[in-house]
Amino acid sequence: MKKLIPLVVIAALLVAGYFLVARRPAPLPCAGMLPAGAIGYIGLNNGRTIVADITASGVWKGLAGVESLNGLIREPVRKAVAAGVPSSLVTLGELLGSEAAAAAYDEKSRFGNSGIAVVRSTAAAERLKSLATRTYLASPAGSFAGRDLYTCRIPALSGWEAACAFGPGDAVMAIARSGAMELVRASLDLAEKKGGVSLSGDRSFVAGMGMQLRGAGGLAGAVYLEGLAVRQALAKLTAVAAAMKDTASPASAVLARFQPPRIPVSSWSGYLYRGDGFALSVRTRTDPAAATMVNLFNGKPGRIRALGMVPEGTVFLSARRLGDLGAVWDAYAAQPEVQPAMRLIQRFEKACGVNVRRDVLPWLGDEGAILLSDVQLGGLFPIVKAQLILATRDPAAAGRTALSVMERYARRSAASGQSEAWAFLRPQLKEDAYRGTAIHTLTFPIPGLAPSYALIDNHLVIGSDAASVQAIIDAGKGNKKPLSADPTFAALDAPLPRALTHLSYLDTGRALALGEGVGKWLLSLKKITIPTEDTDRLGRFRRYETELPRVVAALKPVRGAIAAGSSKGDLTDQILIVRIKER
């Protein structure tokens, strides 16, 4: 037994080492060559490959040939874009190299107001050197750390200095009010590990960037912006606007009307990943003193229980954990910016005979979800099959509210003065049992239109018909596969954290198919209203009918998309993942 102890310890160390290596975040592009203290950063890995993949993709090529989309751009601009964009993208890809990054510094840094860009690639460094020496009046300034140094004069930036360094595998370019060459040398010292602290070692920067996603693909890029510095820059721009108010400069009129927005954010950061599609994660740090309606609206991050009730095959889903909506109502109902929403709520209250603050919010629980399962075509108009799932604090009260709305509608229809000959058009309220659950339905003489509700596991489920409510009951009780069994949803959901504030999902394949059907219906309806002598408009709509399948075919490689987020205290993490498979 004693002999086994060392082996167990070694095995445990190996497992722990593997775990730490596997969780180690990917290094940020060129961050090791950028001095600490930046207020802004943007970096990209393998920019040339990314640009090449985008321009070679079926989505890009398919949409590029759609005449109606190109028609949205004016003719001179369209010709210039057609002539310049392909070659410009190729040039951009070559200049980005294998790694590229830029950082900005404010007056509080040792470099003052300045910016720096770093590119790693032999070919990119050679092209940038040629561009600098030919275009920006570069003058040799010696050498440092094995790179050729240049000072540059940029006519458009009077009062600023520019400096560059070009080596066999990288290029460094900086601009500053003063001391641009000092910034370049500091970057080269970091590259040669001769001293200094880089962004990779900047604790404030690393904390602001947050955690990287695991399983979302290779790291393609990253961005960081310090919100305080942005607010200060906007304040300075406001001062400039005030100073220019009485001048004759063409820009003075525009600047004089400038009003800096209220930005209650202290930092932004984000990562871009590439795999079977792309993923984007963004972190926002809000000023703790700036309490917003969103902070109160969001519930605590956690598992969204309603997801277990969503059936496989759902086209669209939006689920959210809810905070104290009563407190949101009391704090913001009188605010001017929410009055458009309040007017919509008031119309809903009048139509349904309920008071949202008194009759709904007291029983509303900590989560809700909106689903789209289908669009029924073939009738006079499309019928959207939508469902609503709401957690309840008091299921009995929720049921009473839903039933009272249905009863009110049935009574109003019965009292509408229709003769008995038209009685078959009146909705009928009925109750049925399905797998031990009562379903209340308001039936209409239109196939597919029968609003229904049921109470399931302390959730109020409302659907456009009884069948959609039954599907949710089956998924919740395990009699039907839930959405989590769908391979596309499972692949998109895998990198997400388990504790979420909100989640939205789109099955783009089914959404495109439904959208094509609805689009054809709308186009055919629109053509009926166009006079036969208006040949130009008729021809345009016929072209739309021809191009609609081409747009759908071009977008077919986009298999699905998911957006999710988590809010806790002053931190909000947002994640977007789009799955694309060409074959």
N, C-alpha and C positions, 0 to 999 in steps of 0.2 A: 504493500500500500504506500509506504514512504517513497518508493521509487516512482510511483505514479504522480506524486504531488508536483515535481518539477515539470513533467509533461503537461499536466493540467494548466499550470501557470503559464507555460510557453504558449499553449493553445489559446488561452484566454487573451494573452498579449497580442497574438497574431490576429485574433478576431477583432479586438479593440483597435489595433492598428489599421486593419482593413476598413473598419467602420469609419474611422476618422478620415482616412484617405478618400473614401467614397463620398463623404459629406463635405470634403474640402471644396469651397467655391472656386469656380474657374476664375483665373486672373482677368482683370479688366483690361481692355486694349490699351496698351502704351501707358497705363497708369503709373508704372514704375519709372517712367521718364518725365513725369510731370510733377513739378514742385508742389508741396502741400500748401493748403490755404486757399484753394480755388473756390470761387462762388458759383462756378458753372463748369460742367464737364460733359463732353459727348465723345463716345468711342465706338468704333466699328471693327469687327473682325471679318477678314476675307471679303472686303467690299467688292472686289472685282468679281468674285464668284457669285455673290448675291445679285449684282446687277446683271450678270450673264444669265443666271437662272431665271430672273424675273422676265427678261426680254425673250427668253427661249420658251417660256411656259405656254401651255395651251390657252390659259385664261387670257394672257396678254395678247397673243396672236388672234384669238377668237374675237375679242372685243375690239381690237384695232381695226378690223375690217367691217364693222357695223356702221353703215353710212349715217344712220340717225344719230348715233352717239357723236360721230365726228361733226355732224351738222350743228351740234350745240356750240361749236367753236367758230368764230367768224372766219371768213374765207382767207384773208391775209395771214391771220394768226395760224390757221390750220396748215397753210402751205409752209409757213416758217417752221412750225412744229414738226411737220412731216419731213422737212429737209434737215432740221437741226437736232431733233431729240435723239434719234438712233445713234448718230455719231457722238453727240454730247454725252450720252450714257456710257458709251464705250470708253470715251476719254476719262469720264469721271471714275469708272471702274478701275482703269489703269492707274489713276492718280491715288486712289484709296489704298492700293497695295494689299498686303496681307494683314496689316494692322494700321489703323489711323485713329487719331484722337485730337481733341482740342480742349483747352481750358481757358477760363477767364478769371482775372483777379481784379479786386477793387483797390481803392486808394489806401486801405488799411494794411495791405500786404507789403512785404519788403520790395516788391517790384512795382508798386503803384498800380494805376489803371493800365492794364495790359492784357494781352492774350497770346497764347502759344498753340501751335499745331505740330504734331509729330506723326510721321508716316514711316512705316517699316516695310521696305521692299527695295531691292536693288533697282529694278526697272522704274518704280515710282520715283525714287530719289533722283535718278538720272533725268527723268522728264521734268520734275519740279526744278531741278538745277538749270536746265535749259530754258524753262519758262521764266525763271527769276532773272537770269542773266540777259535774256532777250527783251523782257517786258518792263521790268521794274528798276532799270538803271542801277543794277547791282555793281558794287565795287569790292574787289578782294580786300579782306581784312585779316589775312594771315590764316593760321590753322590752330586747331585745338582738339585734343583727344582724337587725333587721326581724322578729323573732318576739316573741310575747307570752309572758312568763314567768309561771309559777305555782309556788307551793310547795303540797305536798299532804300531808295526814295520812291514813295508812292504819291504821285501828284494829288490824288483824290483825298489823301489824309494829311493835310497840312498840319504841322504842329505835332506829328507823331513820328517816332523812329521805327525802323524795321530792320531786322537782322535775320540771317539764315545760316545754317550749317548743313553741309551735304557730305555724307560719307558713303562708303561702299554698300551699306545696307539700310540706311535710314536718312531722313531729312528732318530738320527742326527749323521752324519759322516762327518768329515772334514780332509783335508790334507793341509799342509802349509809348507813354508820354515822354518817358526818358528811361534809359537803361535797358533797351531791348536786347543788346548783346549780353548783358548780365543774366537775363532770363534764359537766353540760349545756352550760355555756359553752365548755368545751374542744371539745366536739363541734361547736358552732356556729362556732367559730374555724376548725376544719378545713373545714367546709362553705364558708366564705367565703374560704378560703386565706389566713388571717391569721397562720398560724404553727402549730407543733406537728407531731408525727409521727403519722400514722394507721397503722392496721393494714396498709394497703397498702404502707407503707414500713418496716414492722417486719421486719427481716431474719430473725429467729428464727421469726416467724409464717409468713412466705413460704416459708422452707425447710421448715417443718413441714407445710405444705399440700401440697407436692410438685407434680408436673406434672399438667396437665389432659389428659384424653383428647382426641384429635382424631378427628372423624368420628362421635362418639357422640350428637350432637344439641346443642341450645342449653343453656347453663348455667342450671339451674333453682334450684340451691341449693348451699350448702357448710356444713361444720361443722368445728370444731377443738376439741380438748380436750387440755390439758397433763396428762399422767399423774402427774407429781410432785405437782402441786397437788391432784389427786384423792386421792393417798395421804395427803397431809398433812391433808386434810379428813376422811378416814376415821379417821385417828389422833385428831383432835380429837373426833370423834363417839364413839370408844371411851372417851376421857377423860370425856366427858359422861355416858356410860353408867355408868362406874364411880362418878361422883359421885352419880348418881341411884339407885344400887343399893338404898340403904336408905331411900329416900323413899317416900311413899304415892302418888306420882303414877301414874296409869294407864299412862303411857308407860314408867315405870321398868323394869317387868318385861320389856318388849320390848327396850329398849335394853340392859339388863343381859346379855341373851343374845347381843347383837350381836358378831360376830367379823369384823374387817376382812379381806377376801380378799387373798391375795397377788397383786399386780398388777405383773408384771415389765415394764410398759409405760411409756415416758416421754412418748409423745404419740400421739393419734389425729387423723386428719383425713379428710375425705371430700368428694366432689363428687357432685351429682345432676344428670343431664342428661335433657332431653326431646327426643324425635324421634318415630320410629315405635315408641313404647313409652317405656321409660326405661332409663337406665344409672346405675350407682352405682360410684364408685371410692373405695376407702378405703386410707389409708396408716397403718401402725402402726410406731412406732419403739420397739424393745424395749431395755430396759436391758442393755447389753453384758455386765454382770456376771452376768446371770440366764440362764445357758444352760438351755434347755429341751429336752424330748424332740423337740418339733417342729423346733427348729433342727437337730438331728442327723438327723432323719428326712428333711427336705427335701434334695434334691440341688441342684446348682448350676443356676441358670436357664439355659435354652438351648432349642433346638428339640426338641420331643418327636417323635422319629422314628416312633413307633408310630402317630401320626395319619395318616401316609401309607398305612397298612395297613387303616384303618377304612373299610368299604364305605359307599357312599351308601345312605340309607334306614335307618341305625342310629337307634334310638329314643332310647337313652341312652348316654352315654359319660362315663367318668371316667378321666383319664390323669394321671400324676404322674411327675416326675423324682425318683429315690430317692437318698438319701444312703447312708452306711455303716450298713446295718441290723444288721450284726454288732455295731458299736459301740453302737447303740441297745439291742440285746438285752442286751449285757453290762452296760450302765449302768443299765437300768431294769427288767430282768426280775424283780428281787426287790422292786421298789417296791410298796407296798400299793395304790396307785391303779390299777395295771395288772393286778391279779390276776384280775378278771373276764375280761379279754381273754386272759390266760395260760391260764385254765381252758378256754376255747374252743379254743385252740391245742393243748392237751394232749389234748382229745377228738379233734381232727383227727389228731394224731400216732398215737393208739391205733387209730383206724379205718383209717388208710392205711399204718401200719407204717413211718413215717419219723420222723426226728428233725429238726425244722426247723433248729435251730442247726447241726447237723452235716451234714445231707443237702441242705438247700435254700439257706441264706444264702450259703455259699461260692461257688455258681455264679450267684446272682441278680445281675443287672446294674443299670444306673443308671436304669431307667424301667419303668413298668408301666401297663396300661390294662384297665379292665373295661367290657364292652359289653353292651347289651341290644338284640337285633335284632328280636325278635318274641315273642309269647305265643301258643302253639298252643291253640286252643279246639276244642270239639266232641267231646272224649273224656270219660272219667270225671272228669278233672281237668285244669286248665290246665297246659301244659308251657312253662316259661320257656326261651327260646332265648338263652342268655348265653354270652359268650366272655371269655377272659382272655389278654392279650398281655403277656409278660414278657421284657425284655431279659436276655441271659445273658452271663456272662463265659466260661463253659465250656459250649457247646451240647451236647457229648457227655454231660457229667455231668447236665445238665438232662434230656436224653432218657432217660438211664438211670433217673433218679428217677421220671419220669412213667410209664415202662414198668413199673417195679417196682410202682407203685401199682395199675396195671391188672391185672398178673399176680396180685398178692395178692388182689384182689377176685374175679377169675375162679376162683382156687384155693379160696378160702373158699366160694364159691357151689357149686363142684363137690363139696366135702366136707361140704355142709350136711345130707346124709342123705336128700335127695329121691330118690324112686323113679325108675326109668327112664321111667315114664309121664309124669313132670313134667320130663323133661330139657329139653324145648323152652323152659322158662322160664329156663334157665341162660344168663347172658351169655356171648357168644363173643368172643374176642379175635382180631382180624384186622388185616392190613396191606394197604393199597392205595396205588397211586401216582396222583398227580394233578398234571399239568403238571410232571412231573419231581420232585415232592416226595412223600415217604413220609408217609402218614396212618395212624396206629394208632387203631383204633376198638374199643370195647367195646360190642357190640350187645346190646340187650334186645328182648324180644318186644312192646315198646310203641312204636308209631309215633312218631317224633320224639325218642326217648330213646336216644342212642347216643354217649356221651362219647368225644371224639376229641382227638388232639393231633398237632401237626406242628412241625418246626423250620424257620423261614423267616428268612433273613437275620439270623442270630444272635438270633432271638426264638423263645421257646417259645409256641406258640399252642394254647390249650385251648378246646374248644367243646362245647356240649351235643349236637351231632351232627356228622357229617362235612360236611354241606352248609354249615354256618356256617364251618367251617375253610376249606373250598374258597373261600367268598366272600372271606375275608381274603387267601388266596393270590392270587386274581384281582385284588383291589384293590392289593395290594402289587406285583404284576408288571405293572400297567397294563392288564389284560384286563377290568377293570370299573372304573366311576367311583368314586373315593374320596369320602369324606364332604365334602371341601373343594369338590366340584363342586355340592353342594346349595345353592341360592340363599339359603335361610334361614340355614344355617350360615355361608355366606360373608359375608352381611351382618352377622351377629353377631360373626364373627371379625375383620372388617376393622379395627375400632378397637384391637384388642389389640396389646400389644407382642409382638415376635417371640420374645424370650427369656422363657420362662415356667417356673415351678416346677410348676404344675398347671393342668388345664383340665377342666371338666365341661360337658356339653351335653345339652339335652333338647329333642327334637322334640315339642312339646306337642300338635300336631295328631294324630300317630300315638299318642302316649301316652294322650290322651283317648279315642281310639277303642278302644285295647286295654283301658284302665281301665274303660270302659263295659261291654265284654264280660265282663271278670272280675267286675265288680260285679254284673251280672245273674246270673252263675253262682253267686256267693256268696249272693245274696238268694234265689234259687230253692232252693239247698241248705239255707239257714236255715229257709225256710218249711216244708220237709219235717219238720223237728224240732219244729215248733210244733203242739200239739194243736188239733184243729179247733174245740173249744169255747172256746179262748182267742181270742175274736174281736178283742179290743183289739190284741194283738200282731200278729195276722194283718193287721188293717187298717193298722197302722203300717208293716209291711213292704210291703204293696201300695202304700202312698203313696210309700215309698222307690223302688219300681220305676217309679212314674209320674214322680217328680221327677228321677231320675238322668239321663234324656235332656235335661231342662231345664237341669241344672247343666252338662252337657257342652256344650250349645248356647250357654250364657252365656259359657263360657270359650273358645269357638272363636276369637275375635279374638286370643287369645294364641298367636302362631305358633311361638315358640321362646324358649329362654333359655340363656345361657351364663355360666359363672362361671370365672374364671381368676385366677391370682396369680403373683407373683414374689417370692422372698425372697433377699436378699443382705445379709450382715452383720447389722446391727441393723434393717434396713428390710424391711418386708413390704407389698407392694401387692396389694390384692384388688379385683377388678372383677366386677360383675354387670350383665349387659345382658339385658333382656327386650324382645322384639319384639312389638308389638301393632298390628294393622291391622284396623280396624272393617269396612272394605270391601275 
